[in-house]
Amino acid sequence: MAMFPLGTVLLPSMGLPLQVFEPRYRAMMEHCMAGSREFGVVMIERGSEVGGGDVRSMVGTVAGIAEAQELPDGRWALLAVGLRRMRVTQWLDDDPYPRADVDDWPDEAVADDRRADAELMLDERVGQFRRTMALAAELGHPAQPLAEVIDRPEEGSYQLSMLSPLGPLDRQNLLACPGPIERLALLGDLLDGIEMELRARLAGG
């Protein structure tokens, strides 16, 4: 699969606008547009997006090209959407563009006897998220809207991971969780930390 290592993390269902200007990724775009219109996105753990020589995560997301426009100077403007999680089994030669052998990596299924627990965890995370956003708004940060939450833990855990004010490494760790229960548990710990920090800032004036 054609691969696009980035300094950010793409989660399933998340949108990703991109400007493609490097010659190798222009070649990748021509390949993708002529075929499946899909490519893999992985986070660069060390190094730069430009020029190669980076260290890349082995867990990422297959992206589908939703919109694409080739500009007169050869650059591409596109909107990609995260489709499904995948694991890299082997990196291949970067010529003419980064490529890898990958396997789809679906979430572990939530057992019937854990479904109620997972749904309760999702409800708790929604409450945490809303408290965190309210505190952030008090500090003058833009509020992240949450009009409607997907009520299935599988999709809802990714939705909250996407909307929460997290850095790339935290999002990468959430992406790499085996399933929604583990993802919701980790997200709870991360939101606890953010909420504590925001409350301390408010208390300090």
Secondary structure, 3 states (H helix, E strand, C coil): CEEEEECCCCCCCCEEEEEECCHHHHHHHHHHHHCCCEEEEEEEEECCCCCCCCEEEEEEEEEEEEEEEECCCCCEEEEEEEEEEEEEEEECCCCCCCEEEEEECCCCCCCHHHHHHHHHHHHHHHHHHHHHHHHHHHCCCCCCCCCCCCCCHHHHHHHHHHHCCCCHHHHHHHHCCCCHHHHHHHHHHHHHHHHHHHHHHHHCC
